[in-house]
Amino acid sequence: MEIVDFDKVINRTNTNSYKWDKYPAGVLPLWVADMDFEVSRPIKKALADLVDFGVIGYARIPDQLEEVFVQRMEEKHNWKIQKDWLVWLPGMIPGLYAASGCVSDQHAAVMTSSPVYRPFLDAGSMTNRSLVDIPFIRNNNRWEMDFDSMEANITSEVKMYMLCNPHNPNGRVFSKEELQKLTDFCIRHNLILCSDEIHCDLIMDPSHKHISAASLNKEIENQSITLLSPSKTFNIAGLGCTVAIIPNEKIRKNFSAFRYGLAPMPTDFANVAALAAYRDSEYWHIQLLEYLRGNHEYLLKEINQIKGLKMEPLEATYLAWISHEDLEMPDFVALLEKNGVGVQDSSVFGGKEYFRLNFATPRANLVEAIKRIKIAVSQVPNS
Ligand SMILES: Cc1ncc(COP(=O)(O)O)c(C=O)c1O
């Protein structure tokens, strides 16, 4: 078996990388969610074979990709789905927008909970739906959905709840009890549950297990849209390959009709890479998880030794959610950037006094980032 060297530092500057070209030279970019690691050998080979073949026409979804995906959902996530429930797209964001847009009533509203991955907050308004944001609450040091407030703020116009599970940016893997409560809520109020589960194979704390919300029972399955992708787990975000699982035929038709003309089918590059990822790259994924868990442990220990910063262990994702509340410095992210660390301010996600740091990078970069964060904190007045 190939041993993957995740410590290898790859120079990504001037490679048209969205992540690395954002900041001036010298700033370590630890923001957008792609990883600074090479993809698996099977993915490279699949892409190279396609280049060698040389004819790049319109593509259909390979039967084997659908078969492998269906089988994987059952084996890994204990959900028996069918091939004809699948709708393929070139990215998750078109999926979120199509989900919001496919709600039939023009005056419909979409409910979600901030802080959350930005397109959740934008998808509604961009598709002429209004947004009902019921922010997360902190309970016993963990982020939880505020079911009392959700219940108090539901109206007949709300037609959908948008869930991010595992959660970006708070890192939670919602428990069976929480998902049960949420799906009961959706069923009681006749809401479609749109569940973005892109981070489901990036579990940091192995005592937690991802549960697909729609798999809980037949009723919720029948009013659900679940969005998945190999892009985060196998680091192929640049190729764009997403699949929506939509068991209900009417919802599936509405979804497909809404996205028609807006989002094309994924390219064959995306398809062959997705197949090589799901079918042939599990050895790489296993080693990735081990490496990321090591980075997580290192970061957690270091951050919590810095006065004024606080990080809680993540249940999933490689996106640390770090509180700088105690520093009492609103522009702390700008100060970090001045000191050579590029992270995302929580305001991007509809939150405050946190920043999000992507630690899917060689350990050496993380060690350097910690040095720079300490210098930045030492520059905070009265720190
Ligand atoms: C929760 C979530 N959904 C969707 C996406 C977008 O995924 P992609 O662009 O790979 O389709 C991201 C990327 O960070 C994400 O974190």
The ligand as an SDF file (V2000), in Angstrom:
LIG
                    3D

 16 16  0  0  0  0  0  0  0  0999 V2000
  -20.6390   22.9310    4.2040 C   0  0  0  0  0  0  0  0  0  0  0  0
  -20.1160   23.1620    2.8140 C   0  0  0  0  0  0  0  0  0  0  0  0
  -20.9480   23.0090    1.7700 N   0  0  0  0  0  0  0  0  0  0  0  0
  -20.5350   23.2000    0.5140 C   0  0  0  0  0  0  0  0  0  0  0  0
  -19.2380   23.5710    0.2260 C   0  0  0  0  0  0  0  0  0  0  0  0
  -18.8380   23.7980   -1.2110 C   0  0  0  0  0  0  0  0  0  0  0  0
  -18.3250   22.6540   -1.7350 O   0  0  0  0  0  0  0  0  0  0  0  0
  -17.8600   22.5170   -3.2440 P   0  0  0  0  0  0  0  0  0  0  0  0
  -17.4410   23.8540   -3.7150 O   0  0  0  0  0  0  0  0  0  0  0  0
  -16.7180   21.5670   -3.1770 O   0  0  0  0  0  0  0  0  0  0  0  0
  -18.9720   21.9750   -4.0160 O   0  0  0  0  0  0  0  0  0  0  0  0
  -18.3400   23.7560    1.2830 C   0  0  0  0  0  0  0  0  0  0  0  0
  -16.9710   24.2100    1.0150 C   0  0  0  0  0  0  0  0  0  0  0  0
  -16.2770   24.6910    1.8790 O   0  0  0  0  0  0  0  0  0  0  0  0
  -18.7820   23.5320    2.6090 C   0  0  0  0  0  0  0  0  0  0  0  0
  -17.9690   23.6620    3.6630 O   0  0  0  0  0  0  0  0  0  0  0  0
  1  2  1  0
  2  3  1  0
  2 15  2  0
  3  4  2  0
  4  5  1  0
  5  6  1  0
  5 12  2  0
  6  7  1  0
  7  8  1  0
  8  9  2  0
  8 10  1  0
  8 11  1  0
 12 13  1  0
 12 15  1  0
 13 14  2  0
 15 16  1  0
M  END
$$$$
